[in-house]
């Protein structure tokens, strides 16, 4: 950011990347103007055991993961990832007190989660509702672990509205999708 002359920017992070974005916002608050975290593992117990045990080569673990990766974009990226990257990243996530990071965040923070996520349990994130006006969890009802792909229109609209809104995030809401009429 220094090299590009960017003093501050909005950050968006997904899953393990959401923890990275949170840490950046806490450690370098002047760099982060607002924060959107998606599919955030709020507690170590919210991470599915299959992700924690990913390093084992069991058939059950592989079957679990192939059921989660239903988008070709994700599959293409997963194929590029080093075999040890996911287990090492997960282990790092288990060692970080994400809830403590959330408590330290001062920037407007939108927490997006999929109501049907089987990788990261959304229940702990729901508990953030009403904590403060600059922190807002929103669940997408038809999404699993990749709400930005599974409900792309709603997700993109939320992101746009979030970037344009004031610090009071409770003015944000999911909008009904307009469908273009065709003959």
N, C-alpha and C positions, 0 to 999 in steps of 0.2 A: 504494500500500500504506500509506503514511503517513496519507493522508486517511481511509482505512478502518480505521486502527488495527491493521493486520496487521503484526506484527513480523517474521514469517518464514513461508514457505510452500513446499510442494513445487511444483516447476515441471515442466511437460511441454512439449516443443517438437518439432515435426515438420519434417524436412528443413532448409530455410533457417532456419526458426524454432528448430530445435534448436541452431543456432549462436548465435542470439540468447540462448537460455536458458543456454548454456554461458558466454557472455560475462558475462551477469548474475551467474552463480554465481561467476565469477572476480573480477569487479570489485566486487561487493557481496555477499560470502560470507555475511554475517549475514542477508540477506534470503531466502536459499535454504536450506531445511532438507534437501532431497533433490531429485534431478534425474532425470527420465526423458527421454532423447533418442531420437527415432524417425527412422529413415532418415537418419542423420547422414552428411553428406559429410565423412569424416575427412581426406581429402587432396583437393587440387584435381584430381588425376587420377582420382578416384573419381566425379566428376560427368560424366555422359554428355555427349558433345560436342554432341548436339542441344540440350541445355539451355544449354550455353555459347553456341551459335550461334542461340539462340531469336530474337534480334532480326532475323535475316534472314527474309524472307517466303517462303522456298523451300517448294515443295509438299511435299518430303520431310520438312522439319521439322514442318509442320502435320500430316502423316499420322502421324508418330511420336507427337506429343502427343495426337492424338485416340485413338490406340490405348491410351495410358496412362490416359486419363480415362474409366474404365468405370463410375464411380459417379456417380449423379445429384447427390449432395451436393457432390462435387468440381466437377462441371461447372457447377453453379449459382454456386459461389464464383469459379471461374475467369472466368466471364462478367462479374463485378463488378470484376475486377482491371484496373487501368490497363494499357494496352499496353506501357508501358515498365517496369512494376514487376518483372516476372520477369527481364528482362535486367539491370536495375540491381542487383537483389538477388543474382543469380548472380555478377555481376562483383565485388560486395562480398565474397561468400563465397570467391571465388578469391583474394582478397587477405588473408584471415585464416588464420593458422596454427592450424587446428583441433586438430591433434595436440598442439601446445604448450598449448592451453587444457585439453585432457584431462589432461595431465601436471600442471597446476596445480590441478585440481579436488580439493577435500578432502571434499565432501559425498558421501554414498552416491549412486552414479550407475548407472542401469540403461540400457543401450544396446540398443534393440530394432531389428531390421532384418528385412526380407523376404528370404528366401533367393533369391527369383526376381526381385529388383528390377533393372530395366534402366535406371532413371534414376540411381540412386546405387549404385555397385559395393559390395557388402557385404564383399568380401574384406579390405580394410584393417581393418574393424571386428572381424572374426574374430580378428585379431592382438592385440586387447586382452585376450583371454581369459587369465586367470591373472596379469595384471599386478599387481593388488592385490585384497584381499577386498571393498573398498568400490566396486569398478568391475566391472560384469558385462555382457558382451554376450550377448544371446539372440536367435537367429534363429527366425523363424516359417516353417516349411517351405513352406507353400502361399501365402505372401504375396509381393506385388510391392512397390510403393512406398507403399501405404496399408494397413499391417498392421492398423490400428485399424478398418478397414472390411472387409478381406478375411478376417480371422480375428478378428472382433470379440469372440467369447466368450473365446477364449484371451487376447487382448490385455487385455480388461477384467479378467479374473481375475489376470493378471500385475500390472496396475496396482494392483488392490486389495491383493494380497499384498505388493507392493513398499511401499505406503504403510503397511502394518501390520508390516513385518519389522524386524529389527535391522539394524545396519550391515553385517553379513556377508551379502552378497547371494548367496553360493554355496549358501545354503539354499533359494533360490527355484528352482522348476522348473515346467515346463509341465505342467498337469494334464490328464488325459483328460476330455473333455467328457461330461457326463451327458445323456442324451436322455430326455425324458419319454415314458413309454409312453402310447399312445393306443389306444382300441378302435375 
